[in-house]
Amino acid sequence: MGTGLFFGTFNPVHRGHEEMVSSFLASEWVDDLWIILTPSPPHKHMVDIAPFADRWNMLEEVFADRKGVRLSDIEQRIPSPHYTIRTLTFLRNSYPDRLLYLCIGSDTLQTLPTWYEFEKISHKTELLVAERPGISLSKPPELRNFTVHYCEHREKDISSTSIRKALSDGHAPGPDILNPAVLDYIQQEGLYGVGRKSVDS
């Protein structure tokens, strides 16, 4: 069985993430996809990150009933810092019979050599890469020992950063950018500096 692992802070989850999930699941490589929510990424300084519980709830709004998708809070339950190699090692030991695929975008493929102990990742998993606009699909020379597969992908050029800025400026992203259930949750909980009354309808 091939299991895809899609890591992220999902701050918040958006339509671009949904498209990537669809592309990974449609590939010939994975039978199911685990979305692994990261409590706090060690390589990023994020001052406007929503609480883990809220980001988890937004993921549930989108994927709770999605066939083939499993939400995982594993990084919330293992010691920090949450370096990918540490989580992969835990999963590899816990599920020795599963073939694991680290699911990433082509932008991440280019930056992967900067990750903590990135060389060891090739011993734990293969890579499944989705195309992103203007980003090379070529494998960096530092990843010569990695097995890399590619999947067809219809990219949505959306970022969580731009969504958070729009929300803080009082503008509600449209349904092609943000799932309406996620927007409603953000407004109800007052995340990212907004509340129901302060966001344009």
CORBEL-V246685 format. One record per residue. N is the residue number from 1. PSI is psi in radians with two decimals (none if undefined). NEAR is the number of other ideal C-beta (glycine too) atoms within 12 Angstrom. Layout:
N&PSI&NEAR  N&PSI&NEAR
//
This chain:
1&2.29&16  2&2.17&28  3&2.17&34  4&2.50&43  5&2.00&42  6&1.76&44  7&2.65&39  8&2.86&38  9&-0.43&36  10&1.15&39  11&1.16&36  12&3.00&47  13&2.44&42  14&-3.13&40  15&-0.52&29  16&-0.72&35  17&-0.70&41  18&-0.70&36  19&-0.69&30  20&-0.73&41  21&-0.78&40  22&-0.73&30  23&-0.74&33  24&-0.76&40  25&-0.53&34  26&-0.20&21  27&2.90&28  28&0.02&16  29&-0.54&32  30&2.52&35  31&-0.50&22  32&2.91&30  33&2.22&39  34&2.12&40  35&2.00&39  36&1.92&38  37&2.15&40  38&2.19&35  39&-0.88&32  40&1.98&23  41&2.22&26  42&-0.30&22  43&0.01&20  44&2.52&19  45&1.84&9  46&2.00&19  47&-0.29&11  48&0.59&21  49&2.29&25  50&2.71&34  51&2.62&21  52&-0.79&23  53&-0.69&17  54&-0.73&26  55&-0.64&39  56&-0.79&31  57&-0.66&28  58&-0.67&42  59&-0.70&39  60&-0.64&25  61&-0.60&29  62&-0.73&33  63&0.00&33  64&-0.63&18  65&0.23&11  66&2.10&24  67&2.33&13  68&-0.05&23  69&2.36&32  70&2.26&26  71&2.37&30  72&2.29&32  73&0.44&23  74&-0.65&27  75&-0.31&34  76&-0.34&21  77&-0.01&17  78&2.76&23  79&2.54&15  80&2.90&16  81&2.68&20  82&1.19&31  83&2.45&26  84&-0.71&39  85&-0.60&26  86&-0.73&27  87&-0.72&39  88&-0.69&37  89&-0.74&23  90&-0.79&24  91&-0.67&32  92&-0.70&25  93&-0.55&15  94&-0.53&19  95&1.19&22  96&-0.38&12  97&-0.08&12  98&2.45&23  99&2.01&24  100&2.43&40  101&2.13&39  102&2.00&45  103&2.10&43  104&2.91&40  105&2.88&39  106&-0.42&30  107&-0.71&23  108&-0.59&32  109&-0.69&33  110&-0.49&25  111&-0.10&20  112&-0.60&32  113&-0.19&21  114&-0.08&16  115&2.74&32  116&2.15&20  117&0.77&21  118&-0.51&29  119&-0.57&18  120&-0.32&20  121&-0.58&37  122&-0.34&26  123&-0.20&18  124&-0.46&32  125&2.83&37  126&2.90&30  127&2.42&39  128&2.03&40  129&2.29&39  130&2.43&42  131&2.53&27  132&2.58&28  133&2.27&18  134&0.15&12  135&2.30&21  136&2.50&17  137&-0.04&25  138&2.53&15  139&2.18&22  140&2.55&25  141&-0.48&10  142&-0.29&18  143&0.42&27  144&-0.45&13  145&0.01&18  146&2.51&29  147&2.10&22  148&2.28&30  149&2.71&27  150&2.58&28  151&2.59&34  152&2.47&21  153&2.31&29  154&1.73&18  155&2.43&25  156&2.09&28  157&1.40&19  158&2.52&28  159&2.55&26  160&-0.58&34  161&-0.81&20  162&-0.58&22  163&-0.78&38  164&-0.67&29  165&-0.78&17  166&-0.78&27  167&-0.75&36  168&-0.41&22  169&-0.01&17  170&0.34&19  171&2.31&21  172&2.09&27  173&2.55&34  174&2.96&18  175&-0.27&15  176&-0.20&17  177&-0.75&29  178&2.24&39  179&2.27&32  180&-0.58&21  181&-0.60&23  182&-0.76&38  183&-0.75&35  184&-0.71&23  185&-0.77&30  186&-0.77&38  187&-0.74&28  188&-0.65&19  189&-0.11&24  190&0.66&19  191&2.75&33  192&0.56&39  193&0.32&20  194&2.91&31  195&3.00&17  196&-0.72&19  197&-0.37&12  198&-0.05&19  199&2.29&26  200&2.52&16  201&none&13
//
